[in-house]
């Protein structure tokens, strides 16, 4: 989806993609909301680089227990809640500055 000019992701937009393992997004997503990816339980790699994300709320990665790789670099992060990472128990590769993490 990194070549599509997507700006809004509706609730449930991933409902029919529950077997998806890799997702590369491109577009303008200023805020990652709670349960945004919860319909993707088999996701192993999520690439959100250069999506103009300024806020990652707690619960944004809820349901992504299998996620191993997370890329969120090249975003103007102002609020990246450390609690949003709690569900990511298998995370082995992360591409973001830990200085961007804040308690929310």
The 8 nearest C-alpha neighbors of each residue, nearest first, counted from 0:
[[1, 24, 3, 2, 23, 25, 22, 5],
 [0, 2, 25, 24, 3, 23, 26, 4],
 [3, 1, 0, 25, 4, 26, 24, 5],
 [2, 4, 0, 5, 1, 25, 26, 24],
 [3, 5, 26, 6, 2, 25, 27, 1],
 [6, 4, 26, 3, 7, 27, 25, 8],
 [5, 7, 27, 26, 28, 4, 8, 25],
 [8, 6, 5, 9, 28, 27, 26, 4],
 [9, 7, 12, 10, 6, 5, 35, 11],
 [8, 10, 12, 11, 7, 35, 13, 6],
 [11, 9, 12, 8, 35, 13, 34, 14],
 [10, 12, 14, 13, 9, 38, 35, 8],
 [11, 13, 9, 10, 14, 8, 15, 38],
 [12, 14, 16, 11, 15, 38, 39, 17],
 [15, 13, 11, 38, 16, 12, 17, 39],
 [16, 14, 13, 17, 12, 38, 18, 11],
 [17, 15, 13, 18, 19, 14, 39, 38],
 [16, 18, 39, 19, 38, 15, 40, 14],
 [19, 17, 16, 41, 20, 39, 42, 40],
 [20, 18, 16, 17, 42, 21, 41, 39],
 [19, 21, 42, 43, 41, 18, 44, 22],
 [22, 20, 44, 42, 19, 43, 45, 23],
 [23, 21, 45, 46, 44, 24, 20, 19],
 [24, 22, 46, 1, 45, 0, 47, 21],
 [25, 23, 1, 0, 47, 46, 22, 26],
 [24, 26, 1, 50, 0, 2, 3, 23],
 [25, 27, 5, 50, 4, 6, 28, 24],
 [26, 28, 6, 50, 51, 29, 5, 25],
 [27, 29, 52, 30, 50, 51, 6, 26],
 [28, 30, 52, 53, 51, 27, 54, 31],
 [31, 29, 54, 28, 52, 55, 32, 53],
 [30, 32, 55, 59, 56, 54, 35, 28],
 [33, 31, 59, 35, 56, 30, 34, 55],
 [32, 34, 59, 58, 35, 57, 56, 31],
 [35, 33, 37, 59, 61, 36, 58, 32],
 [34, 36, 33, 32, 59, 37, 31, 60],
 [35, 37, 34, 38, 39, 60, 61, 59],
 [36, 38, 62, 34, 39, 61, 35, 40],
 [39, 37, 14, 36, 13, 17, 40, 11],
 [38, 40, 17, 37, 42, 41, 36, 19],
 [39, 41, 63, 42, 62, 38, 17, 37],
 [42, 40, 20, 39, 18, 65, 19, 43],
 [41, 43, 20, 39, 66, 40, 19, 21],
 [44, 42, 66, 20, 67, 65, 21, 41],
 [45, 43, 68, 21, 66, 42, 67, 69],
 [46, 44, 22, 69, 23, 21, 68, 70],
 [45, 47, 23, 70, 48, 69, 22, 24],
 [48, 46, 71, 24, 70, 50, 23, 45],
 [49, 47, 71, 72, 73, 50, 46, 70],
 [48, 50, 73, 74, 51, 47, 72, 25],
 [49, 51, 27, 26, 52, 48, 25, 28],
 [52, 50, 74, 27, 29, 49, 28, 75],
 [53, 51, 29, 74, 28, 50, 30, 54],
 [52, 54, 76, 77, 29, 75, 30, 51],
 [55, 53, 78, 30, 79, 52, 77, 76],
 [56, 54, 79, 31, 30, 80, 78, 59],
 [55, 57, 59, 32, 80, 31, 54, 58],
 [58, 56, 83, 82, 59, 80, 33, 55],
 [57, 59, 33, 61, 83, 60, 34, 56],
 [60, 58, 33, 32, 34, 35, 57, 56],
 [61, 59, 58, 63, 83, 36, 62, 34],
 [60, 62, 58, 34, 63, 37, 59, 86],
 [61, 63, 37, 64, 40, 60, 86, 36],
 [64, 62, 66, 65, 40, 61, 60, 87],
 [63, 65, 87, 86, 66, 62, 88, 89],
 [66, 64, 63, 43, 89, 41, 42, 67],
 [67, 65, 43, 63, 42, 64, 90, 44],
 [66, 68, 90, 43, 91, 89, 44, 92],
 [69, 67, 44, 92, 93, 90, 66, 45],
 [70, 68, 93, 45, 46, 44, 94, 92],
 [69, 71, 94, 46, 47, 93, 72, 48],
 [72, 70, 48, 47, 95, 94, 46, 69],
 [71, 73, 95, 48, 74, 94, 70, 49],
 [72, 74, 49, 48, 71, 75, 51, 50],
 [73, 75, 51, 49, 52, 76, 72, 50],
 [74, 76, 53, 51, 52, 77, 73, 54],
 [77, 75, 53, 74, 78, 54, 52, 79],
 [76, 78, 53, 54, 75, 79, 99, 52],
 [79, 77, 54, 76, 80, 55, 53, 101],
 [80, 78, 55, 100, 54, 101, 99, 81],
 [79, 81, 101, 82, 103, 83, 102, 100],
 [80, 82, 100, 83, 101, 84, 102, 79],
 [83, 81, 80, 57, 84, 85, 102, 103],
 [82, 84, 57, 58, 81, 80, 85, 59],
 [83, 85, 82, 87, 86, 81, 60, 80],
 [84, 86, 82, 87, 83, 88, 81, 61],
 [87, 85, 64, 84, 88, 61, 63, 60],
 [88, 86, 64, 90, 84, 85, 89, 66],
 [87, 89, 86, 90, 64, 85, 65, 66],
 [90, 88, 67, 87, 65, 66, 91, 64],
 [89, 91, 67, 87, 88, 66, 92, 68],
 [92, 90, 67, 89, 68, 93, 66, 69],
 [93, 91, 68, 90, 67, 69, 94, 70],
 [94, 92, 69, 70, 68, 95, 91, 90],
 [93, 95, 70, 72, 71, 69, 92, 96],
 [96, 94, 72, 71, 93, 97, 70, 99],
 [95, 97, 98, 99, 94, 72, 100, 93],
 [98, 96, 99, 100, 95, 101, 81, 94],
 [97, 99, 96, 100, 101, 95, 79, 76],
 [98, 100, 97, 96, 79, 101, 76, 78],
 [101, 99, 79, 81, 98, 97, 80, 102],
 [102, 100, 80, 81, 79, 103, 78, 99],
 [103, 101, 80, 81, 100, 82, 79, 78],
 [102, 80, 101, 82, 81, 57, 56, 78]]
